[in-house]
Amino acid sequence: MADPFQDRVAVVTGGGSGIGAAMAAAFAARGARLVLADIDPATLERSAATVRGAGADVLTVRTDVGEAAQVEALAEAAVARFGAVHVVCNNAGIALFGHLVDATPADWEYTMRVNFWGVVHGVQAFAPRLIAQGQGGHIVNTASMAGLVGMEWLGVYCASKFAVVGLTESLHRELKPHGIGVSVLCPMIVQTDINRNSVRNRPAALRNPGDPLDLPEPEAEVAGAMQGGVIGVEEVARRVVRAIDRNDLYVLTHSEQRGFLRRRAERLDRMFDPERW
Ligand SMILES: NC(=O)c1ccc[n+]([C@@H]2O[C@H](COP(=O)([O-])OP(=O)(O)OC[C@H]3O[C@@H](n4cnc5c(N)ncnc54)[C@H](O)[C@@H]3O)[C@@H](O)[C@H]2O)c1
């Protein structure tokens, strides 16, 4: 089978920082040409400079994944520059914390706009192109462990990420006959600036009265809501590369996930015990 990265074209949304920037670097190290998209132009150019410094051919396209027309323009720009697209990572995302009963319509809309609609727009723009090209390829949608297990404090985020897991499992089946791989990335806690970025990138129209415009210091991100060890972005990127190489549907990152997932499966399975059925 042809190498999924060498001289192929990889698009990464949320490619300006965190997991997206690390995936870009890992793909470039395997010989891919890159199209990086992010809502934040400064972070986008920093990430591009890093991979260019390592010798990669990189196109940057400032993109708000919540806007279908912008994601379509991203796909057009990628094909105009490189002639084709092979790996697509719908990775841009934000995280808000709090109890569901306190979540405002703006919290829901902001979260679903980026985490859910961002992935939908990526699938709509790129999947038909990958099929038409007939060159195989791979789509990676970034969900979270919060897309596999419901968590207190992360209800709105969980809803958005469960949706991503569901649509990605379906897409995996749909694109298989076309020779296109599909994976869903479900990490637990990864050391990134997601909390701070989620506050900073929030559109004014979707802020709640009194919301901070920035967070004082980068913190131990996501910690407190999700329990478990914190890993670096390079480890996540390594696992994504391996999943594309092997065509794995699920990309899991933390050994602690096993216990949570097993307990969920056992709880479902117990419902078939004769006394409950
Ligand atoms: N950090 C974690 O612990 C963790 C755990 C599980 C899943 N994730 C998921 O991983 C993905 C990447 O997050 P990260 O931790 O690297 O955070 P990050 O903030 O470093 O990266 C997210 C990037 O997406 C960009 N972005 C935000 N809104 C956008 C929009 N509307 N359009 C385009 N770009 C936008 C941001 O500017 C940022 O560069 C997200 O989908 C997140 O939900 C993160």
The ligand as an ORCA input file, in Angstrom:
! r2SCAN-3c Opt
* xyz 0 1
  N      -6.512     19.236     25.487
  C      -7.233     18.205     25.860
  O      -7.120     17.713     26.994
  C      -8.196     17.564     24.898
  C      -8.785     16.349     25.275
  C      -9.687     15.735     24.413
  C      -9.977     16.325     23.195
  N      -9.397     17.529     22.848
  C      -9.775     18.103     21.568
  O      -8.620     18.293     20.782
  C      -8.854     19.326     19.823
  C      -7.686     20.276     19.824
  O      -7.647     20.922     21.082
  P      -6.302     21.334     21.826
  O      -6.340     20.739     23.180
  O      -5.141     21.107     20.952
  O      -6.586     22.896     22.040
  P      -5.953     24.199     21.381
  O      -6.755     25.328     21.885
  O      -4.479     24.213     21.581
  O      -6.199     23.946     19.829
  C      -7.434     24.211     19.219
  C      -7.199     25.125     18.027
  O      -8.452     25.322     17.380
  C      -8.536     26.681     17.006
  N      -9.951     27.062     16.878
  C     -10.852     27.313     17.855
  N     -12.031     27.668     17.330
  C     -11.883     27.601     15.976
  C     -12.759     27.846     14.892
  N     -14.033     28.252     15.071
  N     -12.275     27.667     13.638
  C     -10.994     27.286     13.423
  N     -10.112     27.074     14.422
  C     -10.559     27.231     15.686
  C      -7.829     27.425     18.123
  O      -7.403     28.732     17.726
  C      -6.673     26.493     18.436
  O      -5.511     26.811     17.680
  C     -10.193     19.948     20.198
  O     -11.199     19.449     19.347
  C     -10.405     19.473     21.624
  O     -11.770     19.436     21.964
  C      -8.519     18.136     23.671
*
